[in-house]
């Protein structure tokens, strides 16, 4: 066994908290100081990802921050269905909002600290501010019936370089992570941090590439392991999780938002090939 009980104890602990919160508050101040949003435009700014879910580890760097326009929304309905619900077009869309958010950041921070990327706007660290990936997006409603209140709430955005339409459901992910942790007597998030630290160890050793096992999908993978496996010592839970994943089919595994399969070849999915490569190296680390 290459992984000691002391390593498990260390890896289970949460990483920095105070500076991630301060970074989110700084970005919120930057957006609220901007006076050129059109009348009626509303938004909210909040953390997402590992810092929001309390699954961040000590080596985590970028803080994921969402700036979401809430005064209008995109949806999955066709024109006839929109008309049936009385929905109307809003001329101030995602591109307009993203442009204004970047201007707001540019007025508040040093311009050289801001780098609009394909999917997010990157903000460089400064003093107590951690580096941040800022997702500018609009509200999104995924209707499961053509009825006023029968939808799942998410966010919509487009990549700027590849022009891909993307949807995600960060609030549902967070809520389901909290629920899963409660079902596991508080052990789920600790085990997620352990598996993320193992991923970091494998990357540092050169055993896997950096993009083989994204943190988001490690979290989702463990979310598909039944809660009964999160009992006992850290080593007990570690082996229970590995044994369950070795003995069961993964085809129906879902992301923690419960609305999307984990698997696929697109940018919004993981592949079973990469997941199994990560887990095989994890087993090798244990067996050393």
Residue, then its C-alpha position, 0 to 999 in steps of 0.5 A: x500500500x503506497x498510500x498511508x493513513x496519514x496521506x489519506x488524512x491530509x488529502x481529505x482536508x479542504x484547501x484555502x477558503x478565505x482567499x477564494x471568498x475574497x476573490x468572489x467578493x472582489x469580482x462582485x464589487x467590480x461588476x456592481x461598480x459598472x454603470x452602463x448596463x441597460x435599464x432593467x438588466x439584472x444579474x447575480x455573481x456567485x462561486x461555482x466549482x470546487x470552491x463553492x462545493x467545498x471540494x477544493x484541495x491545496x493545489x487548486x488555483x483558479x477560483x470559478x466565478x459565475x456572472x449570470x444575467x437573470x433578467x431574461x433567459x434562453x430555453x430549449x423550446x421551439x418558436x411555437x412553444x414559446x408563443x404558447x407560453x407568451x415568451x418574447x425575444x430580448x434584444x440584449x443577449x449573451x454577447x452584449x452582456x459578456x461585452x459589458x462584463x468585460x468592460x466592467x472588469x477592465x474599469x475595475x482592474x488593471x487591463x493586463x490582468x484580464x484575458x478573455x478566453x474561449x469559454x471564460x474570462x481569466x483574471x490574474x492574481x493580485x495580493x489576496x486575490x486568487x486567479x479566477x475563471x469568470x464564466x459570463x452567462x445568461x439564465x437558461x431554462x430546460x423545459x421538461x413540459x411546455x408549461x410555465x413552471x416545469x423547467x430545470x434552471x441552468x446557465x447558457x453561454x457560447x464559446x467565443x473562438x469556436x462558437x459552441x453553444x453550452x449549457x450547464x446547471x451549477x446550482x443543481x450540481x451544488x444542491x445534489x453535492x450537498x445532498x450526497x454528502x449528507x447521505x454519506x454522513x459527511x464523507x463524500x466531499x472528503x473522498x472527492x478531495x482524496x481522489x483529486x489529490x491522487x489525480x494531482x499526484x499522478x499528474x506530477x509523476x507523469x503517470x497521466x496527462x493533466x486533462x485526463x481526469x478533470x476535477x468536475x468529472x472526478x466529483x461526478x464519478x464518485x457521485x454515482x457510487x452508492x452512499x453505502x460505500x462511504x463508511x469506515x476509515x478512509x482506506x475502507x471507503x477508498x477500496x469500497x469505491x474502487x471495488x464498486x467501480x470495478x464491478x459495475x457498468x458505467x454506461x448510465x452514469x450521470x453528472x451530479x446535476x442529474x440532467x446529463x450523461x457523463x460520457x461522450x466525445x464532445x467538450x462537455x463530456x468525459x470518456x470512459x477510456x480516460x476515466x478508466x485510465x485514471x482509475x487504473x493508475x490510481x490502483x497502481x499507486x495503491x498497489x505499489 
